[in-house]
């Protein structure tokens, strides 16, 4: 009777292999591991504030070395070498560890802005990926936790401009039926140095009124662990999302994995395309129209443009505001002022509701207790507000504003198919007021807006 | 014969200016003089471009005057006189005395007043002085066309220096923009010079009163230049993509119309008086009415620029404080607003806050709070810092300061500004060092806190402006 148990095991494992095999692409090289070069410094006798645990002074440097540290996973999504990953995979905070017994401080700081890209050599998923390239950040979206990197050099640091990377095409994350198969490919640290490919089911979209962040991401029972972040979630051979988070093992019940729909990369893709001119995969606008899409992209698109000084033909950092055409600029300014104060009141109430004490809120807002208490106890904020402010707060579009960066580039989300007014304000330059009709695609470029010196 | 001539040479001249502009557009719509290393070589190229345009323009006028050509030396002298008027009088007046660039764009009213009564009137006064006291008394000034020739060439010289001054301080401008500025300046200043020259010269041949003609000349020139400045501004405010071309074409048409008007008038005058060479005794003595007009115009310019420079007045009767702040501090900014909406503490109130978006970049705020008598007398810096809400502890000095008649303390410190737009601007993530002056003035009831903040590289540049604001602070009830 002893032979029965191993036989069942074999059947089970081979079955699971078979399920996943359907979705495993023949080419595994686009599924890369991301890491970074980190400077590790050891200090002796640091000065540390005992109350706030803040480091006042690093102390005496004893040892310093560079170490390659794994950061997460990524997927090559274009032949030009663009990598889609998570914002939190790219963004590394300064890490430090203090050993109070030895009075030693260990600090880890990123050695540069680029990330290391490890690729499976010889297209063999059983091998350990090797360092092949390094990639520079192109666009980061903190809100959607997505980021685009671009492969710029090989492992020796020599610049490359290859245009034949094998890549994964993206698929519609809103067209899956419940319990359809999802394959998760990535490099969780639990799985060691080799790639880990797991299978799971599509369990629907996460929706919650209590959740204050974004909701609408994909739920799955597929196994994921830290390190999977930024990797690939595949359905029918296409990339439908980016594995981003898992429930904590401390929560009761089985763990669930959360996948950000690939449509959440729309903003970063638009920046990569419009600002840098990289060829990016196109997302059909029909994908956004579904009720399952709870993101702003359902009705909004990304408007981009470049502010250029006509006198020097160079990009300029200026303030850009896109407003509805039936309001004057003065009306928009007044609305903006009122919104700014309402935001503070709501933020205070929100924090209080979530259990933050009045003292802490007062400290965070740099305001006295009494004022915060007034915020919290005032009956309704709506009484003194203008009708426009009330409508703005209900979600109507009045204006959006942004600063163009040093490349003159700006990006704003605006409702599709609207007539708008574009204002460009920059001291030392004449203001620009322009009418524009916004299209109905995924993004809309206003092109170069020229401003003239005073 | 002459009519043919003006058309022929005029078209040649215009085509040259236009052709030069087109060549520069093709060559340098992207490139600027920055590609040339060395400031002196840059300056030489700039001067060459500007002088080339002026030279063609001078030739055009010289050819008009074929009947009895003026001596070349006189032509050269008139050009140099125009240059001298700009370099020795106009630029110092605009930049140092009236400081036009500091206030003229701060409001539309100031722009209109400044264009007419400061910029245009001073240019015309100077050109008038050059023509009236430099060339009008000459023996060679013997036909009506001479006024136009001397006026236009002096105007060209004026434009030359004006362009050179403006462009040499903007090395980032593209070759196309350089040519555009040089060409339009020459067109308009020559046109203004020629209409003045014509009106002044007319007095010599029509036996009209010279002072009266002079007055008409100055006022006409002022109106012509003022209207031009206004319309040109209007073109640029519209944000039209090809505003430079539009401006160039309209400037050409405008100046040609003025020239044609002068030319036709002058031909009439020549036909009437061709037999008679002007032997009008030229009165070199100083004319009282003219002096009065010059004084009035200068006084108007002084009043307007004083108003502009003084800035706007801030008055708060509740706390009995008033001060003047530069116009550049008051304009609306989406991003600057949010910080100034809420007082820092319950008893504190933000009276005023603003920031400039152009060099020298800085932000200024004035805050008032109830005086806590415990803290006013103390020399303990830590308590003082807590009192005004300065959290920075390092790189900090405290010194005495006097504002208005109020005594107080100046807290100087720096911090690193880490805020940067991570989403779109990831390439340039260098943090900036911000320098801050926080000036605290104590009175019995209220304490006033003035804060001046600027990035380290702009800090010293903005200090004079901050000093001006502080100097203008007045307290009603101490």
Interface residues (C-beta under 8 A of the other chain):
Chain A: X91 X113 X137 X139 X140 X141 X142 X271 X275 X310 X311 X312 X313 X314 X319 X321 X333 X336 X337 X340 X341 X344 X365 X366 X367 X368 X370 X371 X401 X403 X405 X406 X407 X409 X410 X411 X424 X425 X426 X427 X428 X430 X431 X432 X433 X434 X449 X450 X451 X452 X454
Chain B: X29 X30 X32 X105 X170 X172 X173 X174 X177 X233 X236 X237 X239 X241 X243 X244 X328 X331 X332 X333 X334 X335 X337 X338 X341 X342 X343 X344 X345 X346 X356 X357 X358 X359 X389 X421 X422 X423 X424 X425 X426 X427 X428 X429
